[in-house]
Amino acid sequence: MANPKEQQQNLKLNITPEVAEGTYSNLVVISHTPAEVVMDFAQMLPGAEGATIRQRIIMNPIHAKRTLAALNDNIRKYEQQFGTIEEPHTTMGDTVPYDILGKA
């Protein structure tokens, strides 16, 4: 039986043209229950009141933790190739309360 890493490398992903276009998001709201993590990806436009949720992703906590690890790994690789990503101190005039890693 193949180990999980070998299974991931052999996974064939199919994508429809609509999904391949992607969805732009500049805001994510994350909430959770004991059984799931919910991420609402939204788009906030300058001068608009509020934000519009463009996609909602719901996953179990184990998968969310694995997704976080994969995102951290990809950010590390990105910064090795392109340099450090500088975090802004403000966004749309407001103080950024925390970054994606939960730092205050």
N, C-alpha and C positions, 0 to 999 in steps of 0.2 A: 504494500500500500504506500502511495506517495505521501511525503510529508507536506504540511500546509504550504510551505514556501514554494515547493515544486508545483503544487496545484495552482497557486496564484500565478505563477509564470506561464502556465499553460491555459489560462482562462482567456477565452475569446470574447471580446466585448463588441456588441453591435449597438449602433446609434442611429436614430432617425435624423433626417435633415433638420427637423424642428428643434430637437434637443441639441444637435450639434451647434446651432446658432448661439446657445448659451443664454444666460440671464444675468444682467448686470446687477450687482448689489453693493451698496456702500454702507450698509447697516445690517447687523444681525442681532436678533433678540433670542436669547437662549433660556429655556425653562425646562423643568423636569418634574417627573413623578417618580415613585419608586421603580416603575417598570419601563420608563422611556425618557428619552431626551428629545426635546422639540426645538428645532432651529428655524426661526422665521427670518428669511433673507429678504430685506426690504431695500427700496430705493428712495432716498430723500433728495429732493431737488431744491436748489437755492430759491428762497422766496415762497416755497409752498408750505402750507400748513400740514404738518404730519408727514408720515411716510407711507408708501404703498408696499404691502407685502407682495413679493413676486414669486416666491417659492417657500413651501414649508417642507422641511425634511424631518421625519420622525424615525428614530432608531433606538435600539435597546442600549442600556448603559455600557455593556461590554463593547459593542460596535463603536459607540461614541468615543470610548477611551482609545480604541485602536485607531480611529480616525484622527484623534488628537496627536497620537504618536506619529502617524504617517505625515500629518501636516507639519509637525515640528521637524521631522527628518527632511521634508522637502524644503522648508524655509532655511534650514541649515545648509543644504546643498545649494540653494539659490544664492545665499550670501557668500558662500565659498566661490561661486562662479562670478557673481556680479557685484559683490561688496555688501556691506552692512545696510540693512533697510533702516533708515532713520525714522523714528516715530515722532509725529507732530505733537506739539504740546496743546494745540487747539484744533478743533474741527468745527467748521461752520460757526465760529465764534464761541463755542463752548469748550470747557476743559474736558479732556478725555479722561474718564474716571478710571479706566484700567485697560490693559492690552489683552490680546487673546490668550496670554499665558496666565492671566489673573494677577499680574503685579499691580500694586496700588500706585 
